[in-house]
Amino acid sequence: MRVAVLDDYQSAFDQLEAARRLADHEVVTFADSVTGADLVERLSGFDAVILLQQRTHLPRPVVEGLDTVRLVSQTGRNTGHLDLEALAGRGVTVCAGGAGSAATTAELTWGLILSSLRHLPDEVARLRAGRWQGSVGTSVEGRTLGVYGLGRIGSRVAAVGRAFDMRVVCWGRSGSQERARAAGYDVASSREAFFAEADVLTVHLPLNDDTRGIVTADDLALMKPDALFVNTSRAGLVEPGALAAAVGAGRPGRAAVDVFDTEPVLDAADPLLALPGVTATPHLGYVEWDVLASLYDTAVDQVLAFAAGEPVNRVTG
């Protein structure tokens, strides 16, 4: 089979054992992203396509233009970026399996928190430019960490906050609140108090129809002028445009983000990147060698099983 590996930004796939397992097939990797008609053209002539997480979307107009693709091998079980009905209608098999790591995203979350509060990007740039100190940082000890969603990732982030002697306050659905009480964390008295009291507030929720836009402009306006809002989950959890407007207005005064409404962000084409109070990274939460190896291994398992006529992890709708 001819196999396309899309959006391999770091050209990582060829460095992994997963690539060698496809030695009997023709594999082409692409390090850039295309959409629409360009994506249809790119996939013409390929039998299978490997997708890394949700980097590539396959909406109906793209799917209807596919002329040779018979398999979409998705890493991770999230298929919200795929038009499954359209793919089924074209006779394309979708296989989705494997999972990322809660640890790597939690690690990045804390990397962003500390980088923002201690002004590390600015200080690194200042030192490289031949200058010395130019800022005063903020410690997390004794401050309030708000964790919205105490699942696999949120629980790890909260545990680190406790280790730093922060007061950990949680919010979310009943499951999150129950886990918070069981772990000895505080549960906010109300949603308004949760946003108003946090010195650092980090969101760890899945993106779906129930959570899209769940953080509103009104929520953000309740935050302290010196508070930090952190999002390493999905940009769609925040009402469109609300975070840039809120930081621009000074409530909260800072944000640290790893996710954007439209990705990849090229030429700094996102309003958040123009704000001095924002520390941003290009969706690095799961971009770590062990995680990529695991995700691509699953994708290759799915390709080989399909080639053998016995698809695994098949998604039916």
C-alpha positions in Angstrom: 0.0 0.0 0.0 0.9 3.7 -0.4 0.7 5.3 3.0 0.7 9.1 3.7 1.8 10.3 7.1 0.4 13.8 7.5 1.5 16.8 9.5 4.8 15.3 10.8 6.1 18.7 11.7 9.3 17.5 13.3 9.9 14.7 10.7 9.8 12.4 13.7 8.1 9.4 12.1 11.1 8.2 10.1 13.2 8.2 13.3 10.9 5.7 15.0 10.6 1.9 15.0 7.1 2.3 13.6 8.5 3.5 10.3 10.6 0.4 9.9 7.6 -1.8 10.5 6.2 -0.4 7.2 9.2 -1.4 5.2 7.1 -3.5 2.8 4.9 -0.5 2.0 5.6 2.8 0.3 5.5 5.6 2.9 5.6 9.3 2.3 5.7 11.8 5.2 4.6 15.4 5.0 6.0 18.1 7.4 3.6 20.8 6.4 -0.2 21.2 6.7 -2.7 21.7 3.9 -6.5 21.8 3.8 -9.3 21.7 1.4 -8.6 21.1 -2.3 -4.8 21.0 -1.5 -5.4 18.1 0.9 -7.5 16.2 -1.6 -4.7 16.6 -4.2 -2.1 15.5 -1.6 -3.9 12.3 -0.7 -4.6 11.3 -4.3 -2.9 8.0 -5.1 -2.5 7.0 -1.4 -4.3 3.9 -0.1 -4.0 4.8 3.6 -3.4 8.0 5.7 -2.0 8.2 9.2 -3.3 11.1 11.2 -1.5 12.3 14.4 -4.1 13.3 17.0 -6.3 16.1 15.6 -3.8 17.9 13.4 -5.7 17.1 10.2 -9.4 17.5 9.8 -11.3 15.5 7.2 -14.7 17.3 6.6 -17.2 16.1 4.0 -15.9 18.3 1.1 -12.5 16.8 1.5 -13.8 13.3 2.0 -15.9 13.5 -1.1 -12.9 14.4 -3.1 -10.8 11.3 -2.0 -10.4 9.0 -4.9 -8.0 6.3 -3.7 -7.9 6.4 0.2 -9.3 3.2 1.7 -8.0 3.6 5.3 -7.7 6.4 7.8 -5.5 5.3 10.7 -6.1 7.7 13.5 -3.9 8.0 16.6 -6.0 8.4 19.7 -9.7 7.7 20.0 -10.9 11.2 19.3 -12.6 11.3 15.9 -14.4 14.6 16.3 -12.3 16.1 13.4 -13.4 13.4 11.0 -16.7 13.3 9.1 -17.4 9.6 9.9 -20.6 9.5 7.9 -19.0 10.9 4.8 -16.0 8.5 5.2 -18.4 5.5 5.5 -20.3 6.7 2.5 -17.0 6.6 0.5 -16.2 3.2 1.7 -13.2 4.4 3.8 -12.4 2.3 6.9 -11.5 4.4 10.0 -9.4 2.8 12.7 -8.7 4.8 15.9 -6.8 3.6 18.9 -4.2 4.3 21.5 -3.9 7.2 23.8 -1.5 10.0 24.7 0.1 10.7 28.1 -1.5 12.6 30.9 2.0 13.2 32.3 3.5 15.1 29.3 0.6 17.5 29.2 0.7 18.0 32.9 4.5 18.6 32.7 4.0 21.2 30.0 1.2 22.9 32.0 3.6 23.5 34.8 6.4 24.5 32.4 4.1 27.2 31.1 2.9 28.3 34.6 6.5 28.7 35.9 7.8 30.3 32.6 5.0 32.9 32.7 5.2 33.7 36.4 9.0 34.0 36.3 9.1 35.7 32.9 11.5 33.1 31.6 11.1 33.7 27.8 11.8 37.4 28.3 14.8 36.8 30.5 16.3 34.2 28.2 15.9 36.6 25.3 17.4 39.4 27.3 20.4 37.4 28.4 21.1 36.3 24.8 20.9 39.9 23.7 23.7 40.8 26.1 21.6 42.3 28.9 21.0 41.3 32.5 17.9 41.1 34.7 14.8 43.1 33.7 11.8 41.6 35.6 10.6 40.5 39.0 8.9 37.1 39.1 6.0 35.7 41.2 6.2 32.6 43.4 3.4 30.0 43.5 3.9 29.1 47.1 0.9 30.1 49.3 -1.2 31.1 46.3 -4.4 29.6 45.0 -4.4 27.1 42.1 -7.7 26.7 40.4 -8.1 23.4 38.5 -11.1 23.2 36.2 -11.6 19.5 35.6 -10.0 16.9 37.9 -9.4 14.1 35.4 -6.2 12.3 34.4 -4.3 15.5 33.6 -5.9 17.9 36.1 -5.2 15.5 38.9 -1.5 15.5 38.1 -1.5 19.3 37.8 -3.2 19.6 41.2 -0.8 17.3 42.9 2.2 19.4 41.8 0.4 22.5 43.0 0.0 20.8 46.4 3.7 19.9 46.4 4.5 23.6 45.8 2.4 24.5 48.9 -0.4 26.1 47.0 -4.0 26.0 48.0 -5.7 23.8 45.4 -9.3 24.7 44.5 -11.3 22.7 42.0 -14.4 23.1 39.8 -16.2 21.0 37.3 -18.9 18.3 37.1 -19.9 16.3 40.1 -17.2 13.7 39.4 -14.5 16.2 39.5 -15.9 17.7 42.7 -16.1 14.3 44.3 -12.5 13.4 43.4 -11.4 16.8 44.7 -12.9 16.2 48.1 -11.5 12.7 48.3 -8.1 14.0 47.5 -8.3 16.7 50.2 -8.6 19.7 47.8 -11.1 22.5 48.2 -14.2 22.8 46.0 -15.1 26.3 45.2 -18.3 27.6 46.7 -19.5 28.7 43.3 -18.4 29.1 39.7 -18.0 32.8 40.3 -15.8 32.3 43.4 -13.7 29.8 41.5 -12.7 32.3 38.8 -12.5 35.3 41.2 -10.2 33.6 43.8 -7.7 31.8 41.7 -4.2 33.2 41.2 -3.5 30.5 38.6 -6.4 28.9 36.9 -5.9 26.0 34.5 -8.4 24.2 32.4 -8.4 20.4 31.8 -11.5 19.3 30.0 -12.2 17.4 26.9 -13.7 19.4 24.0 -17.2 18.3 23.0 -20.6 19.8 22.4 -21.1 20.2 26.2 -17.8 21.9 26.9 -17.3 24.1 23.8 -17.1 27.7 24.9 -17.6 26.7 28.5 -15.2 29.4 29.7 -16.9 32.7 28.9 -15.9 36.4 28.7 -17.9 36.9 31.9 -15.9 34.2 33.7 -12.6 35.7 32.7 -13.7 39.2 33.7 -14.0 37.9 37.3 -10.3 37.0 37.5 -7.8 39.1 39.3 -5.6 41.6 37.3 -2.5 39.7 38.3 -4.0 36.2 37.8 -2.8 33.7 35.2 -5.2 31.7 33.0 -3.7 28.5 31.5 -5.0 26.4 28.7 -3.2 23.3 27.5 -6.4 21.4 26.6 -8.3 22.8 23.6 -8.8 26.4 22.5 -12.5 25.7 21.8 -13.1 25.4 25.6 -13.0 29.2 25.7 -15.6 31.4 24.0 -14.1 32.6 20.7 -12.1 35.8 21.1 -12.8 36.0 24.8 -9.3 35.3 26.1 -7.5 37.8 23.9 -10.0 40.4 24.8 -9.8 39.6 28.5 -6.0 39.8 28.7 -6.0 42.9 26.6 -8.5 44.4 29.1 -6.3 43.3 32.1 -8.5 40.6 33.6 -6.8 38.3 33.9 -3.5 40.1 33.4 -1.7 37.0 31.9 -2.4 33.8 30.0 -0.3 30.8 29.1 -1.6 28.7 26.2 -0.5 25.7 24.2 -3.6 25.6 22.0 -5.2 27.8 19.4 -8.5 28.1 17.5 -6.8 27.5 14.2 -3.7 25.3 14.0 -1.0 25.4 13.0 -0.5 29.1 13.7 1.9 30.5 11.1 3.3 34.0 10.8 2.1 34.7 14.3 -1.5 34.9 12.9 -3.3 34.7 16.2 -4.3 37.8 18.3 -3.0 36.2 21.5 0.6 36.3 20.1 0.5 40.1 19.9 -0.2 40.4 23.7 2.8 40.9 26.0 1.0 39.1 28.8 0.7 35.9 26.9 3.2 33.0 27.1 2.5 30.6 24.2 3.8 27.3 22.8 2.7 25.5 19.5 0.6 22.7 20.9 3.5 20.7 22.5 1.5 19.0 25.2 1.8 15.5 23.7 4.9 16.1 21.6 7.5 13.9 23.4 9.4 10.9 22.0 7.8 8.1 24.1 4.3 9.4 23.4 4.9 9.8 19.6 6.4 6.3 19.5 3.4 4.8 21.2 0.9 6.7 19.1 2.6 5.8 15.8 3.0 2.2 16.9 -0.8 2.0 17.2 -1.3 3.7 13.9 1.0 1.2 12.2 -0.7 -1.7 13.9 -3.9 -0.5 12.3 -2.3 -0.1 8.8 -0.8 -3.6 9.0 -4.0 -5.2 10.2 -6.0 -3.5 7.5 -3.5 -4.7 4.9 -3.9 -8.2 6.2 -7.7 -8.0 5.9 -8.4 -7.9 9.6 -8.9 -4.3 10.7 -8.5 -3.5 14.4 -9.8 -0.5 16.4 -12.4 0.1 13.7 -14.8 3.0 14.2 -18.3 2.5 12.9 -19.9 5.8 13.6 
